[in-house]
């Protein structure tokens, strides 16, 4: 351990190429010199693990710590469990910053904002409330349906109504109460629903229903591209918010099944371009 902050991500063998772009984007911003970087092995191959360790990354295979039914215990799903107790696998850090392997960083704003928030409030989160972000019918059915059936009608509506905290990127202080409350809410949902893909619902329930302190980072620190397409600034050669201010996005999150899809993006100053919004596409555009 050489830093007080650890930046963590993880995936299985099939997702490795996306995580490689994630890591390349973080390193290009110099974040490997400001934080230690750790990897959760959720089913990586031996060659992939060796390549990661050769670059100096700590690679740890998590285990099941929650009471999860045996039929749900798929190796690539143990990451849902592991995110609620990251200190177990990477002990001794002050701040734990989780970064999904289908996201990549364009600027380091997210890092400094989230770390500062975790140090000051114990936790820093990012809501899905950026300009133009809207929930379609399918999203609403998934979000409201799972919240209501997981915590009840009144509590579920209370949690589901505001823009969701996205669990793909967040920072928690090592002794924040959020860890334990999140695990409790998540275990309750697993017991009640016998589903694992409710970790984000559990995090939102923990924060909203228990009134846990936290800071919000702006949505550009975890931009969900499927909810609102970014703009391209040909002058700065950056993806930016779809607003008149055209603030550069700090993180682009490739949520959804088609992560390399083409987007038709408006350009600052006029015109459009058609491009994926992956890190690889960004490097080509630059």
Order of alpha helices (4+ residues) and beta strands (2+ residues): beta-alpha-beta-alpha-beta-alpha-alpha-beta-beta-alpha-beta-alpha-alpha-beta-alpha-alpha-beta-beta-beta-beta-beta-beta-beta-alpha
